[in-house]
Amino acid sequence: MFRFGTRRTPVALLNLLSQPARTTACILGVAFALLLIFMQLGFRGAVGNTANIVYGKLDADLFVRSTDYVHLYEPRMFERSWLRLIEGHPAVERIDPFFIMLQRWQNPPRNSDCSRAPPDGSFRTVGMMAMQIDRPVLDVPEIRSQLDKLKDPNAVLVDRATRAEYGPKNCLAFSDKDIGAPFELGGRATRIAGHFKLGTGLATNGAVLLSDVGYSMRTGIDTRQRASLGLIHLKPGTSPVAFKQELVRWLNERDPHALLAIQILTKGEQLQWERTRWLTETPIGMIFTMGVILSFIIGAAIVYMILANDVTARLPEYATLKAMGYSPGFLARIVIMQAWLLAAFSYVPAVLVSLILYKLTADLSNIPTAMTWGRVFGVAGLAIAMCSVSGVLAVLKLWKAEPASLF
């Protein structure tokens, strides 16, 4: 058997460099597959991030919700008497109610200068949020500075993330030009009193905020008796995680029916629950998950075709190496190394282009796509795994490289 010196010829690299045009085309093909993975993961991540835009700004240590809760904009209401019961616990500082649902929005008068403006009086679904003016729960400075405007039950603040089809006067996004603009919300005359920036979530393309009184007037729900969510604030030094278990036990002792009507979750649990729900139980999350899997398969197929063709073209050379005493394992390592080099060369352009596309997507569509270190290293690992699988399959071609085939 031939013994190798300490300096080895980089056969795998030389194989790739021997045909620059072909190798470049191969790298672009693999990079495209990795770019698809980056984009699918970016959109999937945006689904999770968007699901918690509102929850991320709600000021609370623990959340109270109905046992029939579906998602943020369909929370199912419960009796506020349960909140009053919880407020009696000595470790609870206060509980604030929050109200949210999907409501019908009728567009304000059409701006004739907007060539693509929606027709007058067209209807849209909007996320309608409400809170008690004297007990604000959204940690958004823009909102807190405009609370006095919401004392009028027919006034609302509109989220600037609301899409253009809701009829802003500048044809792009709601701004100061829209202050005072009339429209209908829930079949009741309403006016825009101001605006803020939060984000609309996945269930709707628009969002507004008004007082609990205005909410009651547009839904027929008595907000003094019912709530969508309860936001528990604990006294300083109290651990939300530990207190949750104590509160569940405490409630069960005072009224066993309480836990049949309401659930108690920490903020972390609620954020994870909402994220998981949108990623695993809705079509939009499943589509992007399947997109990642399909992109991986496409990339693996591209790499396999590249390596298999290369092995086929170089069978005489591999047969010669075997005749010289090189082991099958050594030949297999050449193919695997080529696969890893393809992964490395393809990964760099893929990550650079994805950064550009993430920025364009966020700027043009308000979808919160952003690169994360977890995604950077995760896709790098997927690239290595994808090329390794293809390399192993291509190695099977090497078993045809018999010295006898030279004669």
LUMVEX-825581 format. One record per residue (C-alpha): residue number from 1; x, z, y; residue in one letter. Coordinates in steps of 0.25 Angstrom, whole numbers, plus 5000, padded with zeros to 4 digits. Each point is the difference from the previous one (the first is absolute). Layout:
BEGIN
(r NUM, (X, Z, Y), A)
...
END
This chain:
BEGIN
(r 1, (5000, 5000, 5000), M)
(r 2, (5005, 4996, 5014), F)
(r 3, (5004, 5012, 5008), R)
(r 4, (4997, 5000, 5015), F)
(r 5, (5009, 5004, 5011), G)
(r 6, (4996, 5010, 5011), T)
(r 7, (4997, 4988, 5010), R)
(r 8, (4988, 4992, 4995), R)
(r 9, (4996, 4987, 5006), T)
(r 10, (4986, 5001, 5007), P)
(r 11, (4993, 4990, 4991), V)
(r 12, (4986, 5004, 5004), A)
(r 13, (5003, 4998, 5015), L)
(r 14, (5008, 4987, 4997), L)
(r 15, (4988, 4994, 4992), N)
(r 16, (4992, 5002, 5012), L)
(r 17, (5010, 4995, 5010), L)
(r 18, (5003, 4987, 4992), S)
(r 19, (4987, 4994, 5004), Q)
(r 20, (4997, 5005, 5015), P)
(r 21, (4987, 4991, 5002), A)
(r 22, (4994, 5004, 4987), R)
(r 23, (5004, 5015, 5002), T)
(r 24, (4994, 5000, 5014), T)
(r 25, (4987, 4994, 4995), A)
(r 26, (5000, 5011, 4990), C)
(r 27, (5002, 5011, 5010), I)
(r 28, (4989, 4995, 5009), L)
(r 29, (4991, 5000, 4988), G)
(r 30, (5003, 5014, 4996), V)
(r 31, (5000, 5005, 5015), A)
(r 32, (4986, 4994, 5001), F)
(r 33, (4995, 5008, 4988), A)
(r 34, (5006, 5013, 5006), L)
(r 35, (4994, 4996, 5014), L)
(r 36, (4986, 5000, 4993), L)
(r 37, (5003, 5014, 4994), I)
(r 38, (5004, 5005, 5014), F)
(r 39, (4987, 4994, 5006), M)
(r 40, (4991, 5005, 4989), Q)
(r 41, (5006, 5014, 5001), L)
(r 42, (4999, 5000, 5015), G)
(r 43, (4985, 4996, 5000), F)
(r 44, (4998, 5011, 4989), R)
(r 45, (5007, 5010, 5008), G)
(r 46, (4992, 4996, 5012), A)
(r 47, (4988, 5003, 4992), V)
(r 48, (5004, 5014, 4997), G)
(r 49, (5005, 5002, 5015), N)
(r 50, (4987, 4995, 5006), T)
(r 51, (4991, 5008, 4991), A)
(r 52, (5006, 5013, 5006), N)
(r 53, (5001, 4995, 5015), I)
(r 54, (4988, 5010, 5004), V)
(r 55, (5003, 5011, 4991), Y)
(r 56, (5015, 5000, 5005), G)
(r 57, (4995, 5004, 5013), K)
(r 58, (4989, 5010, 4996), L)
(r 59, (5005, 5014, 5004), D)
(r 60, (4997, 5009, 4988), A)
(r 61, (5007, 5009, 4989), D)
(r 62, (4989, 4997, 4990), L)
(r 63, (4988, 4990, 4999), F)
(r 64, (4986, 5003, 4995), V)
(r 65, (4992, 4988, 4995), R)
(r 66, (4988, 4997, 4992), S)
(r 67, (5001, 5000, 4985), T)
(r 68, (4994, 4986, 5002), D)
(r 69, (5011, 4995, 5009), Y)
(r 70, (5003, 4985, 4998), V)
(r 71, (5011, 4997, 5011), H)
(r 72, (5002, 5003, 5014), L)
(r 73, (4989, 4991, 5006), Y)
(r 74, (4990, 5004, 4989), E)
(r 75, (5003, 5015, 4999), P)
(r 76, (4985, 5004, 4997), R)
(r 77, (4996, 5012, 5008), M)
(r 78, (4999, 5015, 4996), F)
(r 79, (4993, 5012, 5007), E)
(r 80, (5008, 5007, 5011), R)
(r 81, (4995, 5013, 4994), S)
(r 82, (5012, 4999, 4990), W)
(r 83, (5009, 4999, 5012), L)
(r 84, (4994, 5013, 5006), R)
(r 85, (5002, 5007, 4987), L)
(r 86, (5015, 4996, 4999), I)
(r 87, (5002, 5004, 5014), E)
(r 88, (4997, 5014, 4996), G)
(r 89, (5013, 5001, 4992), H)
(r 90, (5010, 5009, 5007), P)
(r 91, (5012, 4989, 4999), A)
(r 92, (4991, 4989, 5006), V)
(r 93, (5003, 4998, 5015), E)
(r 94, (4989, 4990, 5002), R)
(r 95, (4993, 4988, 4994), I)
(r 96, (4997, 4987, 5008), D)
(r 97, (4990, 4990, 4996), P)
(r 98, (5003, 4985, 5000), F)
(r 99, (4990, 4989, 4998), F)
(r 100, (5003, 4985, 4996), I)
(r 101, (4992, 4989, 4994), M)
(r 102, (4998, 4985, 5001), L)
(r 103, (4991, 4995, 5011), Q)
(r 104, (4994, 4987, 5005), R)
(r 105, (5007, 4995, 5013), W)
(r 106, (4993, 4989, 5008), Q)
(r 107, (5011, 4992, 5009), N)
(r 108, (5000, 5002, 5015), P)
(r 109, (4997, 4987, 5009), P)
(r 110, (5009, 4988, 4996), R)
(r 111, (5011, 4997, 5009), N)
(r 112, (4999, 4985, 5002), S)
(r 113, (5015, 4998, 5002), D)
(r 114, (5002, 5004, 4986), C)
(r 115, (4999, 4987, 4992), S)
(r 116, (4999, 5008, 4987), R)
(r 117, (4992, 5012, 5005), A)
(r 118, (4989, 5004, 4991), P)
(r 119, (4985, 4997, 5004), P)
(r 120, (4992, 5009, 5009), D)
(r 121, (4993, 5011, 4992), G)
(r 122, (5008, 4997, 4987), S)
(r 123, (5001, 5012, 4990), F)
(r 124, (5012, 5007, 4994), R)
(r 125, (5002, 5012, 4992), T)
(r 126, (5008, 5011, 5007), V)
(r 127, (5006, 5013, 4996), G)
(r 128, (4993, 5011, 5009), M)
(r 129, (5007, 5013, 5001), M)
(r 130, (4995, 5012, 5007), A)
(r 131, (5004, 5015, 5003), M)
(r 132, (4996, 5011, 5009), Q)
(r 133, (5006, 4998, 5014), I)
(r 134, (5004, 5015, 5001), D)
(r 135, (5007, 4999, 4987), R)
(r 136, (5008, 4987, 4999), P)
(r 137, (5006, 4998, 4986), V)
(r 138, (5008, 4987, 5002), L)
(r 139, (5014, 5002, 5004), D)
(r 140, (5001, 4988, 5009), V)
(r 141, (5004, 5003, 5015), P)
(r 142, (4993, 4988, 5005), E)
(r 143, (4987, 5006, 4994), I)
(r 144, (5002, 5014, 5005), R)
(r 145, (5002, 4995, 5014), S)
(r 146, (4987, 4993, 5000), Q)
(r 147, (4991, 5010, 4994), L)
(r 148, (4991, 5002, 5013), D)
(r 149, (4996, 4985, 4999), K)
(r 150, (4993, 5003, 4987), L)
(r 151, (4991, 5011, 5006), K)
(r 152, (4990, 4988, 5002), D)
(r 153, (4994, 4998, 4986), P)
(r 154, (4999, 4985, 5003), N)
(r 155, (5015, 4999, 5003), A)
(r 156, (5011, 4996, 4989), V)
(r 157, (5015, 4998, 5000), L)
(r 158, (5004, 4988, 4992), V)
(r 159, (5012, 4998, 4992), D)
(r 160, (5009, 4989, 5005), R)
(r 161, (5003, 4997, 4986), A)
(r 162, (4986, 4994, 4999), T)
(r 163, (5000, 4985, 4997), R)
(r 164, (4997, 4989, 5010), A)
(r 165, (4987, 4996, 4993), E)
(r 166, (4994, 5013, 5006), Y)
(r 167, (5000, 4993, 5014), G)
(r 168, (5011, 5006, 5009), P)
(r 169, (5000, 4993, 5014), K)
(r 170, (5014, 4996, 4999), N)
(r 171, (4997, 4993, 4987), C)
(r 172, (5012, 5007, 4993), L)
(r 173, (4998, 5016, 5000), A)
(r 174, (4992, 5010, 5007), F)
(r 175, (5006, 5005, 5013), S)
(r 176, (4996, 5005, 5014), D)
(r 177, (4992, 4988, 5003), K)
(r 178, (4990, 5004, 4990), D)
(r 179, (4997, 5014, 5006), I)
(r 180, (4985, 5000, 5003), G)
(r 181, (4997, 4988, 4991), A)
(r 182, (4986, 5002, 4994), P)
(r 183, (4997, 4998, 4985), F)
(r 184, (4992, 5005, 4989), E)
(r 185, (5004, 5011, 4990), L)
(r 186, (4991, 5004, 4989), G)
(r 187, (4989, 4993, 5008), G)
(r 188, (5002, 5008, 5012), R)
(r 189, (5005, 4995, 5014), A)
(r 190, (5015, 5005, 5001), T)
(r 191, (5011, 4998, 5010), R)
(r 192, (5015, 5000, 4998), I)
(r 193, (5006, 5011, 5008), A)
(r 194, (5014, 4999, 4996), G)
(r 195, (5010, 4996, 4989), H)
(r 196, (5011, 5005, 4991), F)
(r 197, (5009, 4996, 4989), K)
(r 198, (4999, 5005, 4986), L)
(r 199, (4996, 4990, 4989), G)
(r 200, (4988, 4996, 4993), T)
(r 201, (5002, 5001, 4985), G)
(r 202, (4996, 4991, 4989), L)
(r 203, (4985, 5001, 5000), A)
(r 204, (4998, 4994, 5014), T)
(r 205, (5007, 4992, 5010), N)
(r 206, (4995, 5009, 5012), G)
(r 207, (4999, 5014, 5004), A)
(r 208, (4994, 5009, 5011), V)
(r 209, (5000, 5015, 5003), L)
(r 210, (4988, 5007, 5006), L)
(r 211, (4994, 5014, 5001), S)
(r 212, (4993, 5007, 4989), D)
(r 213, (4987, 4999, 5009), V)
(r 214, (5002, 4985, 5001), G)
(r 215, (5002, 4999, 4985), Y)
(r 216, (4987, 5008, 4997), S)
(r 217, (4992, 4991, 5010), M)
(r 218, (5005, 4987, 4992), R)
(r 219, (4999, 5005, 4986), T)
(r 220, (4988, 5010, 5000), G)
(r 221, (5009, 5010, 4994), I)
(r 222, (5000, 5014, 5006), D)
(r 223, (5015, 5003, 5002), T)
(r 224, (4997, 5014, 5002), R)
(r 225, (4996, 5002, 4986), Q)
(r 226, (5008, 4989, 4992), R)
(r 227, (5014, 4995, 5001), A)
(r 228, (5009, 4989, 4993), S)
(r 229, (5012, 5008, 4999), L)
(r 230, (5004, 5015, 5003), G)
(r 231, (5014, 5002, 5006), L)
(r 232, (5005, 5014, 4997), I)
(r 233, (5011, 5006, 5009), H)
(r 234, (5007, 5012, 4993), L)
(r 235, (5006, 5012, 5007), K)
(r 236, (5015, 4999, 5003), P)
(r 237, (5008, 5003, 4988), G)
(r 238, (4990, 4996, 4989), T)
(r 239, (5004, 4990, 4990), S)
(r 240, (4990, 4989, 4999), P)
(r 241, (5003, 4997, 4985), V)
(r 242, (4999, 5015, 4996), A)
(r 243, (4988, 5003, 5008), F)
(r 244, (4992, 4988, 4994), K)
(r 245, (5000, 5007, 4987), Q)
(r 246, (4996, 5013, 5006), E)
(r 247, (4989, 4994, 5008), L)
(r 248, (4994, 4993, 4988), V)
(r 249, (5000, 5013, 4993), R)
(r 250, (4994, 5007, 5012), W)
(r 251, (4989, 4990, 5001), L)
(r 252, (4996, 5000, 4986), N)
(r 253, (4999, 5015, 5001), E)
(r 254, (4990, 5000, 5012), R)
(r 255, (4992, 4987, 4996), D)
(r 256, (5002, 4993, 4987), P)
(r 257, (4993, 4988, 5005), H)
(r 258, (5010, 4998, 5011), A)
(r 259, (5010, 4992, 4991), L)
(r 260, (4988, 4991, 4995), L)
(r 261, (4998, 4995, 5015), A)
(r 262, (5014, 5000, 5006), I)
(r 263, (5015, 4998, 4996), Q)
(r 264, (5012, 5007, 5006), I)
(r 265, (5013, 4991, 5001), L)
(r 266, (5013, 5002, 5007), T)
(r 267, (5004, 4989, 5010), K)
(r 268, (5010, 4995, 4991), G)
(r 269, (4990, 4999, 4988), E)
(r 270, (4990, 4993, 5009), Q)
(r 271, (5011, 4990, 5005), L)
(r 272, (5004, 4997, 4986), Q)
(r 273, (4986, 4999, 4995), W)
(r 274, (4996, 4990, 5011), E)
(r 275, (5013, 4992, 4997), R)
(r 276, (4998, 5000, 4985), T)
(r 277, (4985, 4996, 5002), R)
(r 278, (5003, 4988, 5008), W)
(r 279, (5012, 4996, 4991), L)
(r 280, (4994, 5001, 4986), T)
(r 281, (4985, 5000, 5002), E)
(r 282, (4998, 4989, 5010), T)
(r 283, (5002, 4985, 4998), P)
(r 284, (5009, 4999, 5012), I)
(r 285, (5010, 5010, 4994), G)
(r 286, (4999, 4994, 4986), M)
(r 287, (5003, 4986, 5006), I)
(r 288, (5013, 5004, 5006), F)
(r 289, (5004, 5008, 4987), T)
(r 290, (4998, 4987, 4992), M)
(r 291, (5007, 4992, 5010), G)
(r 292, (5013, 5008, 4998), V)
(r 293, (4999, 4999, 4985), I)
(r 294, (4997, 4985, 5001), L)
(r 295, (5012, 4998, 5010), S)
(r 296, (5009, 5008, 4990), F)
(r 297, (4996, 4990, 4989), I)
(r 298, (5002, 4988, 5008), I)
(r 299, (5014, 5005, 5004), G)
(r 300, (5003, 5003, 4986), A)
(r 301, (4996, 4986, 4995), A)
(r 302, (5008, 4993, 5011), I)
(r 303, (5013, 5008, 4997), V)
(r 304, (4998, 4997, 4985), Y)
(r 305, (4998, 4985, 5002), M)
(r 306, (5013, 5000, 5009), I)
(r 307, (5008, 5008, 4989), L)
(r 308, (4994, 4993, 4988), A)
(r 309, (5004, 4986, 5006), N)
(r 310, (5014, 5005, 5004), D)
(r 311, (5002, 5005, 4986), V)
(r 312, (4995, 4987, 4994), T)
(r 313, (5009, 4992, 5009), A)
(r 314, (5012, 5009, 4996), R)
(r 315, (4998, 5001, 4985), L)
(r 316, (5013, 4993, 4997), P)
(r 317, (5008, 5009, 5009), E)
(r 318, (4994, 5013, 4994), Y)
(r 319, (5003, 4994, 4986), A)
(r 320, (5014, 4998, 5004), T)
(r 321, (5001, 5015, 5005), L)
(r 322, (4994, 5004, 4987), K)
(r 323, (5010, 4992, 4992), A)
(r 324, (5011, 5007, 5009), M)
(r 325, (4996, 5013, 4995), G)
(r 326, (4991, 5005, 5011), Y)
(r 327, (4989, 5009, 4995), S)
(r 328, (4985, 4997, 5001), P)
(r 329, (4999, 5012, 5008), G)
(r 330, (5010, 4995, 5010), F)
(r 331, (4992, 4987, 5001), L)
(r 332, (4987, 5007, 5002), A)
(r 333, (5007, 5008, 5012), R)
(r 334, (5003, 4987, 5007), I)
(r 335, (4985, 4996, 5000), V)
(r 336, (4996, 5014, 5004), I)
(r 337, (5010, 5000, 5011), M)
(r 338, (4995, 4987, 5005), Q)
(r 339, (4986, 5006, 5000), A)
(r 340, (5005, 5012, 5008), W)
(r 341, (5007, 4991, 5010), L)
(r 342, (4988, 4991, 5002), L)
(r 343, (4992, 5013, 5003), A)
(r 344, (5010, 5005, 5010), A)
(r 345, (5002, 4986, 5007), F)
(r 346, (4985, 4998, 5001), S)
(r 347, (4996, 5015, 5004), Y)
(r 348, (5007, 4999, 5014), V)
(r 349, (4992, 4988, 5006), P)
(r 350, (4988, 5005, 4993), A)
(r 351, (5001, 5014, 5007), V)
(r 352, (5004, 4993, 5014), L)
(r 353, (4988, 4991, 5000), V)
(r 354, (4990, 5010, 4995), S)
(r 355, (5005, 5009, 5012), L)
(r 356, (4996, 4988, 5010), I)
(r 357, (4987, 4998, 4993), L)
(r 358, (4996, 5015, 5000), Y)
(r 359, (5002, 5000, 5015), K)
(r 360, (4992, 4987, 5002), L)
(r 361, (4989, 5006, 4991), T)
(r 362, (4999, 5013, 5008), A)
(r 363, (5000, 4993, 5014), D)
(r 364, (4990, 4989, 4997), L)
(r 365, (4990, 5007, 4991), S)
(r 366, (5002, 5015, 5003), N)
(r 367, (5002, 5002, 4985), I)
(r 368, (5011, 5012, 4999), P)
(r 369, (5010, 4993, 4992), T)
(r 370, (5014, 5006, 5001), A)
(r 371, (5012, 5001, 4991), M)
(r 372, (5004, 5013, 4993), T)
(r 373, (5012, 5004, 4994), W)
(r 374, (4992, 5003, 4987), G)
(r 375, (4996, 4985, 5000), R)
(r 376, (5014, 4995, 5003), V)
(r 377, (5006, 5007, 4988), F)
(r 378, (4988, 4998, 4992), G)
(r 379, (5000, 4985, 5001), V)
(r 380, (5015, 5000, 4998), A)
(r 381, (4997, 5007, 4986), G)
(r 382, (4989, 4990, 4997), L)
(r 383, (5009, 4989, 5003), A)
(r 384, (5011, 5005, 4990), I)
(r 385, (4989, 5003, 4990), A)
(r 386, (4994, 4986, 5002), M)
(r 387, (5013, 4993, 4998), C)
(r 388, (5005, 5009, 4989), S)
(r 389, (4987, 4997, 4992), V)
(r 390, (5002, 4985, 5002), S)
(r 391, (5015, 5001, 4997), G)
(r 392, (4997, 5007, 4987), V)
(r 393, (4991, 4989, 4996), L)
(r 394, (5010, 4989, 5004), A)
(r 395, (5010, 5007, 4991), V)
(r 396, (4992, 4995, 4988), L)
(r 397, (5005, 4986, 5004), K)
(r 398, (5014, 5005, 4997), L)
(r 399, (4998, 5001, 4985), W)
(r 400, (5000, 4985, 5000), K)
(r 401, (5014, 5000, 5005), A)
(r 402, (5007, 4998, 4987), E)
(r 403, (5014, 4995, 4999), P)
(r 404, (4996, 4990, 4990), A)
(r 405, (4991, 4993, 5011), S)
(r 406, (5013, 4995, 5006), L)
(r 407, (5003, 4991, 4988), F)
END
